[in-house]
Amino acid sequence: MTAAIDVTDLRKQYGNVQALDGLSLTVPEGSFFGLLGPNGAGKTTFINILVGLVRKTGGDAQVFGYDVETDYREARDAIGLAPQEFNVDRFFPIKEVLEHKAGYHGIPTAEARERADDVLKRVGIYEKRDTRFDWLSGGMKRRFMLARALITEPDLLILDEPTAGVDVQLRRDLWKLITELNDNGTTILLTTHYIEEAERLCDEVAILDSGRVVDVASPEELMDRGADKITIQFREPLSARPDLTAGNGHIDDVELVDGRLVVTARQGGVVAPDILRELDRAGHEIVDLDISRTSLEEVFVELTEGQSANIGGGQ
Ligand SMILES: Nc1ncnc2c1ncn2[C@@H]1O[C@H](COP(=O)(O)OP(=O)(O)OP(=O)(O)O)[C@@H](O)[C@H]1O
């Protein structure tokens, strides 16, 4: 199967800034793929190369097998982009903006009209169809950006921080809509600073740092790499730290805190039962157990340490 996005050794230099420094990445067709990285990691530059807004300095980039430069038209027609910045013609009613966009991509007028109505209904701003972009609220503007990306019925939908600064209701509406699109076969590439968003939606995430991919994995796999904390409480508080042999390959640290045992281990959920059995065999009666999992956010910070990561709280 042709990948939705396939880039090899992609480079982009702005003056003496190396925005992309040999980025290689494959996004499988049909996947819901997340792009995470601290500010300035190169996410928007990468997207702009895919849609032909920025010319690469080196490397290869293909969208559904089409080279983004030599087969620009085919590659561009396959992509719907909802960019971070609002770059919309502000003087026309939004329905007309959508019809123009469809026309630009070769969609006949009558069909363009139907599609414009349809996407405005889908994102929930149909009643604003005759309003200028400038007169929409911030949340409606975000909804409109998605409508504009969908007007060409793209096989690849690229969302550059679609939920930055939006309220909880809109975030949930957008999540539902893009999940449905993905269920119906649209490949989604999502950049976000909200780790919860990536965790909830993405099959796979790539973590970018300084213009390179530092890791690609499912959110679950990434979290498994971080250390979990298992806290065990006993009927009789422990007075000495037991020497645990169960789960040894996974255990990073064992501490005794006020008679409770705090075990730091990778894949805590997997090793906890063995640890409990061993403690039980040694005659310690367990009254409480708590496993706090590493968050994707912690793994992210570890992988991109030293950078000015702006995550969790959004913009
Ligand atoms: N047009 C430009 N001219 C000069 N430098 C640029 C230009 N666009 C981006 N850069 C630089 O390239 C680097 C990557 O920027 P980019 O916008 O791709 O990062 P990002 O990962 O999208 O960041 P953010 O999360 O803040 O949106 C940064 O150092 C940025 O300052």
The ligand as an ORCA input file, in Angstrom:
! r2SCAN-3c Opt
* xyz 0 1
  N       9.932     31.884      7.246
  C      10.868     31.644      8.142
  N      12.030     32.328      8.150
  C      13.004     32.084      9.038
  N      12.915     31.127      9.998
  C      11.788     30.417     10.046
  C      10.716     30.629      9.145
  N       9.715     29.771      9.448
  C      10.152     29.039     10.504
  N      11.404     29.417     10.868
  C      12.229     28.820     11.933
  O      12.294     27.429     11.728
  C      12.212     26.716     12.965
  C      11.039     25.754     12.916
  O       9.818     26.497     12.965
  P       8.371     25.806     12.808
  O       7.375     26.914     12.735
  O       8.407     24.835     11.692
  O       8.254     25.032     14.202
  P       6.983     24.378     14.897
  O       7.424     23.039     15.371
  O       5.813     24.431     13.982
  O       6.772     25.356     16.142
  P       5.405     25.741     16.963
  O       5.080     24.566     17.815
  O       5.873     26.890     17.776
  O       4.339     26.085     15.974
  C      12.118     27.781     14.031
  O      13.432     28.019     14.519
  C      11.590     28.991     13.293
  O      12.021     30.187     13.908
*
